[in-house]
Amino acid sequence: MARRHAAGFALAELSRGRSRFTDEPFSLRRIYTHVIEEYTRHHGHADLIRERIDGFTGE
């Protein structure tokens, strides 16, 4: 599904939206990178909680 949504855009730039901090246009590459970073951060938090509950640590 992501490929279908991204098919109309170049990875370098999106036609809509600008960063509120730098006023630069959003890039699809940056959005995907941000989502992956956030996902891994929260996945790591869930891992810590699981370790506290069951006492087993990852490898």
Distance bins in CASP14 RR format, pairs under 12 A and 6 or more apart:
PFRMAT RR
TARGET T0000
AUTHOR 0000-0000-0000
RMODE 2
METHOD distances of the structure
MODEL  1
1 7 0 0 0 0 0 1 0 0 0 0 0
2 9 0 0 0 0 0 1 0 0 0 0 0
2 28 0 0 0 0 1 0 0 0 0 0 0
2 31 0 0 0 0 0 1 0 0 0 0 0
2 32 1 0 0 1 0 0 0 0 0 0 0
2 35 0 0 0 0 1 0 0 0 0 0 0
2 36 0 0 0 0 0 1 0 0 0 0 0
3 9 0 0 0 0 0 1 0 0 0 0 0
3 11 0 0 0 0 0 1 0 0 0 0 0
3 28 0 0 0 0 0 1 0 0 0 0 0
3 32 0 0 0 0 0 1 0 0 0 0 0
5 14 0 0 0 0 0 1 0 0 0 0 0
5 28 0 0 0 0 1 0 0 0 0 0 0
5 31 0 0 0 0 0 1 0 0 0 0 0
5 32 0 0 0 0 0 1 0 0 0 0 0
6 14 0 0 0 0 1 0 0 0 0 0 0
6 27 0 0 0 0 0 1 0 0 0 0 0
6 28 1 0 1 0 0 0 0 0 0 0 0
6 29 0 0 0 0 1 0 0 0 0 0 0
6 31 0 0 0 0 1 0 0 0 0 0 0
6 32 0 0 0 0 1 0 0 0 0 0 0
7 28 0 0 0 0 0 1 0 0 0 0 0
8 14 0 0 0 0 1 0 0 0 0 0 0
8 15 0 0 0 0 1 0 0 0 0 0 0
8 28 0 0 0 0 1 0 0 0 0 0 0
9 15 1 0 0 1 0 0 0 0 0 0 0
9 16 0 0 0 0 1 0 0 0 0 0 0
9 17 0 0 0 0 0 1 0 0 0 0 0
9 25 0 0 0 0 0 1 0 0 0 0 0
9 26 0 0 0 0 1 0 0 0 0 0 0
9 27 0 0 0 0 1 0 0 0 0 0 0
9 28 1 0 1 0 0 0 0 0 0 0 0
9 29 0 0 0 0 1 0 0 0 0 0 0
9 31 0 0 0 0 1 0 0 0 0 0 0
9 32 0 0 0 0 0 1 0 0 0 0 0
10 25 0 0 0 0 0 1 0 0 0 0 0
10 26 0 0 0 0 0 1 0 0 0 0 0
10 27 0 0 0 0 1 0 0 0 0 0 0
10 28 1 0 0 1 0 0 0 0 0 0 0
10 29 0 0 0 0 1 0 0 0 0 0 0
11 26 0 0 0 0 0 1 0 0 0 0 0
11 27 1 0 0 1 0 0 0 0 0 0 0
11 28 1 0 1 0 0 0 0 0 0 0 0
11 29 1 0 1 0 0 0 0 0 0 0 0
11 30 0 0 0 0 1 0 0 0 0 0 0
11 31 0 0 0 0 1 0 0 0 0 0 0
11 32 0 0 0 0 1 0 0 0 0 0 0
11 33 0 0 0 0 0 1 0 0 0 0 0
12 24 0 0 0 0 0 1 0 0 0 0 0
12 25 0 0 0 0 1 0 0 0 0 0 0
12 26 0 0 0 0 0 1 0 0 0 0 0
12 27 1 0 1 0 0 0 0 0 0 0 0
12 28 1 0 0 1 0 0 0 0 0 0 0
12 29 1 0 0 1 0 0 0 0 0 0 0
12 30 0 0 0 0 1 0 0 0 0 0 0
12 31 0 0 0 0 0 1 0 0 0 0 0
13 19 0 0 0 0 0 1 0 0 0 0 0
13 24 0 0 0 0 1 0 0 0 0 0 0
13 25 1 0 1 0 0 0 0 0 0 0 0
13 26 1 0 0 1 0 0 0 0 0 0 0
13 27 1 0 1 0 0 0 0 0 0 0 0
13 28 1 0 0 1 0 0 0 0 0 0 0
13 29 0 0 0 0 1 0 0 0 0 0 0
13 30 0 0 0 0 1 0 0 0 0 0 0
13 31 0 0 0 0 0 1 0 0 0 0 0
14 24 0 0 0 0 0 1 0 0 0 0 0
14 25 1 0 0 1 0 0 0 0 0 0 0
14 26 1 0 1 0 0 0 0 0 0 0 0
14 27 1 0 0 1 0 0 0 0 0 0 0
14 28 1 0 1 0 0 0 0 0 0 0 0
14 29 0 0 0 0 1 0 0 0 0 0 0
14 30 0 0 0 0 1 0 0 0 0 0 0
14 31 1 0 0 1 0 0 0 0 0 0 0
14 32 0 0 0 0 0 1 0 0 0 0 0
15 25 1 0 0 1 0 0 0 0 0 0 0
15 26 0 0 0 0 1 0 0 0 0 0 0
15 27 0 0 0 0 0 1 0 0 0 0 0
15 28 0 0 0 0 0 1 0 0 0 0 0
16 25 0 0 0 0 1 0 0 0 0 0 0
16 26 1 0 0 1 0 0 0 0 0 0 0
16 28 0 0 0 0 0 1 0 0 0 0 0
16 31 0 0 0 0 0 1 0 0 0 0 0
17 23 0 0 0 0 1 0 0 0 0 0 0
17 24 0 0 0 0 1 0 0 0 0 0 0
17 25 1 0 0 1 0 0 0 0 0 0 0
17 26 1 0 1 0 0 0 0 0 0 0 0
17 27 0 0 0 0 0 1 0 0 0 0 0
17 28 0 0 0 0 0 1 0 0 0 0 0
17 30 0 0 0 0 0 1 0 0 0 0 0
17 31 0 0 0 0 0 1 0 0 0 0 0
18 24 1 0 0 1 0 0 0 0 0 0 0
18 25 1 0 1 0 0 0 0 0 0 0 0
18 26 1 0 0 1 0 0 0 0 0 0 0
18 27 0 0 0 0 0 1 0 0 0 0 0
19 25 1 0 0 1 0 0 0 0 0 0 0
19 26 1 0 0 1 0 0 0 0 0 0 0
19 27 0 0 0 0 1 0 0 0 0 0 0
19 30 0 0 0 0 1 0 0 0 0 0 0
19 31 0 0 0 0 0 1 0 0 0 0 0
19 34 0 0 0 0 0 1 0 0 0 0 0
20 26 0 0 0 0 0 1 0 0 0 0 0
22 30 0 0 0 0 0 1 0 0 0 0 0
24 30 0 0 0 0 1 0 0 0 0 0 0
25 31 0 0 0 0 0 1 0 0 0 0 0
26 32 0 0 0 0 0 1 0 0 0 0 0
26 33 0 0 0 0 0 1 0 0 0 0 0
26 34 0 0 0 0 1 0 0 0 0 0 0
27 33 0 0 0 0 1 0 0 0 0 0 0
27 34 0 0 0 0 0 1 0 0 0 0 0
28 34 0 0 0 0 0 1 0 0 0 0 0
28 35 0 0 0 0 0 1 0 0 0 0 0
29 35 0 0 0 0 0 1 0 0 0 0 0
29 36 0 0 0 0 0 1 0 0 0 0 0
30 36 0 0 0 0 0 1 0 0 0 0 0
30 37 0 0 0 0 0 1 0 0 0 0 0
31 37 0 0 0 0 0 1 0 0 0 0 0
31 38 0 0 0 0 0 1 0 0 0 0 0
32 38 0 0 0 0 0 1 0 0 0 0 0
32 39 0 0 0 0 0 1 0 0 0 0 0
33 39 0 0 0 0 0 1 0 0 0 0 0
33 40 0 0 0 0 0 1 0 0 0 0 0
34 40 0 0 0 0 0 1 0 0 0 0 0
34 41 0 0 0 0 0 1 0 0 0 0 0
35 41 0 0 0 0 0 1 0 0 0 0 0
35 42 0 0 0 0 0 1 0 0 0 0 0
36 42 0 0 0 0 0 1 0 0 0 0 0
36 43 0 0 0 0 0 1 0 0 0 0 0
37 43 0 0 0 0 0 1 0 0 0 0 0
37 44 0 0 0 0 0 1 0 0 0 0 0
38 44 0 0 0 0 0 1 0 0 0 0 0
38 45 0 0 0 0 0 1 0 0 0 0 0
39 45 0 0 0 0 0 1 0 0 0 0 0
39 46 0 0 0 0 0 1 0 0 0 0 0
40 46 0 0 0 0 0 1 0 0 0 0 0
40 47 0 0 0 0 0 1 0 0 0 0 0
41 47 0 0 0 0 0 1 0 0 0 0 0
41 48 0 0 0 0 0 1 0 0 0 0 0
42 48 0 0 0 0 0 1 0 0 0 0 0
42 49 0 0 0 0 0 1 0 0 0 0 0
43 49 0 0 0 0 0 1 0 0 0 0 0
43 50 0 0 0 0 0 1 0 0 0 0 0
44 50 0 0 0 0 1 0 0 0 0 0 0
44 51 0 0 0 0 1 0 0 0 0 0 0
44 58 0 0 0 0 0 1 0 0 0 0 0
45 51 0 0 0 0 0 1 0 0 0 0 0
45 52 0 0 0 0 0 1 0 0 0 0 0
46 52 0 0 0 0 0 1 0 0 0 0 0
46 53 0 0 0 0 0 1 0 0 0 0 0
47 53 0 0 0 0 0 1 0 0 0 0 0
47 54 0 0 0 0 0 1 0 0 0 0 0
47 55 0 0 0 0 0 1 0 0 0 0 0
47 56 0 0 0 0 0 1 0 0 0 0 0
47 57 0 0 0 0 1 0 0 0 0 0 0
47 58 1 0 0 1 0 0 0 0 0 0 0
47 59 0 0 0 0 0 1 0 0 0 0 0
48 54 0 0 0 0 0 1 0 0 0 0 0
48 55 0 0 0 0 0 1 0 0 0 0 0
48 57 0 0 0 0 1 0 0 0 0 0 0
48 58 0 0 0 0 0 1 0 0 0 0 0
49 55 0 0 0 0 0 1 0 0 0 0 0
50 56 1 0 0 1 0 0 0 0 0 0 0
50 57 0 0 0 0 1 0 0 0 0 0 0
50 58 0 0 0 0 1 0 0 0 0 0 0
51 57 1 0 1 0 0 0 0 0 0 0 0
51 58 1 0 0 1 0 0 0 0 0 0 0
51 59 0 0 0 0 0 1 0 0 0 0 0
END
